[in-house]
């Protein structure tokens, strides 16, 4: 008898931004739920962080189209299919106002938006061939709906990937590929949140760092393992009839609700 907790048994998955934070937690959760997972990150730590049965860490700059395509194609050649992808990689720099944005604007677009489109582009032909309920999960942000000052580049790119996910859901439904987007907020156990960035953001709201970490309706801190559990669930059978959904995991935000 199969283990009912292995909701992704037999699936092959690729997760970007996998060296730490949400990405690493997602890789480990998908593995625990039965998948064989390839984690990609520009950080060399991804190799040693993702070791063990059904885990592989690969160093790659996600903005390198040729390298990303090669990894995806090699994964399929090695394992026989591609059934699930999680577009998690991204950057966030706070305290950068519109009048000062130049290189940072271009970098956010390149990493957060364009690289996500390329990841989908290279993965979709393989996902269409999957017989294991293929799924795409894109990591958005609370900022897509409730942006803050000093975060224009990040907020715009997260709004962009939200629209990308919606269009992908429309395009891929006939092939049986589900596309959903998850919007976390205040996930501070990630490399994207440096101490400096956290202190700047808290200061803008007139809060202490501790207050800022729980500034939601439920006064709860969102964690990487919690987001990973949501990702695995949405990619699994409970959401088999759901596509194009935008799912918050933010403790409740009055500007979003």
Secondary structure as GFF3:
##gff-version 3
##sequence-region A 1 257
A	DSSP	beta_strand	12	16	.	.	.	ID=ss1
A	DSSP	alpha_helix	21	32	.	.	.	ID=ss2
A	DSSP	beta_strand	36	41	.	.	.	ID=ss3
A	DSSP	alpha_helix	45	49	.	.	.	ID=ss4
A	DSSP	beta_strand	55	59	.	.	.	ID=ss5
A	DSSP	alpha_helix	65	79	.	.	.	ID=ss6
A	DSSP	beta_strand	84	87	.	.	.	ID=ss7
A	DSSP	three_ten_helix	98	100	.	.	.	ID=ss8
A	DSSP	alpha_helix	103	108	.	.	.	ID=ss9
A	DSSP	pi_helix	109	114	.	.	.	ID=ss10
A	DSSP	alpha_helix	115	127	.	.	.	ID=ss11
A	DSSP	beta_strand	135	139	.	.	.	ID=ss12
A	DSSP	three_ten_helix	142	144	.	.	.	ID=ss13
A	DSSP	alpha_helix	152	172	.	.	.	ID=ss14
A	DSSP	three_ten_helix	173	175	.	.	.	ID=ss15
A	DSSP	beta_strand	178	184	.	.	.	ID=ss16
A	DSSP	alpha_helix	195	204	.	.	.	ID=ss17
A	DSSP	alpha_helix	209	213	.	.	.	ID=ss18
A	DSSP	alpha_helix	224	234	.	.	.	ID=ss19
A	DSSP	three_ten_helix	237	239	.	.	.	ID=ss20
A	DSSP	beta_strand	246	249	.	.	.	ID=ss21
###
